[in-house]
């Protein structure tokens, strides 16, 4: 008995070697300079995201001329679920799908996407305000350039900080100016006095495609009392973003 078992083992080993040779041989041939043989490229993150989009409903949230050719592309939103860790914006530019994940774990709805035209930039951008359930939002700017739909960031971080609306934190506003936009922000005056007061700062941002460069921050007002802030800087108190350059979407 033992002798016959040994014979079977040897035959299985030979069969495995033959199968291995059959598998390896096409690989060797593919690497021998045959111009007709092409290996499939590895899937990119956007390709994987596209598969996820196709498996669930994507709701239309805006129409934006992303590439600046005069025609608006349809922008859709796929909310975060078991398939996606973060919400995802998707569109088609020149018949090619493009996607942009929105960093963070806040929710984004159909009413949270607006279209903005930044002066001097080719193509409109998307202003996305991701909402916190207890009050507050995180604003994102998303644009198309160099074949990619992606968030406009400064050194890898969103342009805007998280804004809490359930408490009075650092009020912020933004408006378009020549060459880009400027952000105005109020910070609590130090040292703290008997009544709340604020210092107001303004920072320009210059935009080239999806690249954003932060300019120098300057102080424009000092020790502004709370009631004066609400009267003189209403856009700050209401967190007004790009009201002077929004376009219908």
C-alpha positions, 0 to 999 in steps of 0.5 A: 500500500505505502508503495502505491501511495508514493507513486501517486504523490510523484504523479501529482507533483509532475502534474503541478510542474506541468501546470506551472509551466503552462501558466508561466510560459505566457508571462514569459512570452508577454515580456519578450517585446511583442508589440501586440501584447499589452498588460492591463493597467492597475485600477486607479482610485478613481476607477474603484470609486466609479465602480462604487458609484455604479452600484448605488444611486447618485443624485443630481446636485448641480450643473456646472461648467467645470472645464470652461467650455461654455457647457454645463456638466451634470454633477451628482452626489453619492452619499457615504454608505457601506460602499463609500467612507466619504461622500463622493461628487461625480461628473463627466467631462469630455465623456470621461467620468471624474470623481472627487471624494469629500474628506471628513465624516460629515453629511452632504445633501442636495442643497449643500452644493453651490456653483461659484465662478472664481475670477481668472479661473477657467471653469466653475467650482463647486462650493460644498458645505458638509453639515454637522448634525449638532450644528456647524459645517465644513466648507469645501471647494471642488474644481476640475483641472488637469483631467481631475475633479478634486478639492482645492486645498492649501498645503493639503488642507481645506481652505476653510476651517470647521465652523460651529454654529451652535456656539459663537466661535470664529466667524468667517466669510469669503468673497471673490476678488481679482485673481481668486478670493479673500477670506475674512475671519474674526478671532476673540480679542486678547486679553479678554475684557469685560465684554466680548470683543473681536479682532478681524483679519483678512487673507487673500487666496490666489487660484491657478487651476486646482492649486491655491496659494495663500497670501499674507494675512492682515488685521483690518479691525481691532477690539471690535465689540460684539454688537459692532461686529454684528452691525459692521460685519454682518457677513461674518456673523452669518458665515457668508461664502461667495455671495458675490460670485455664485452662479445658477447651478 
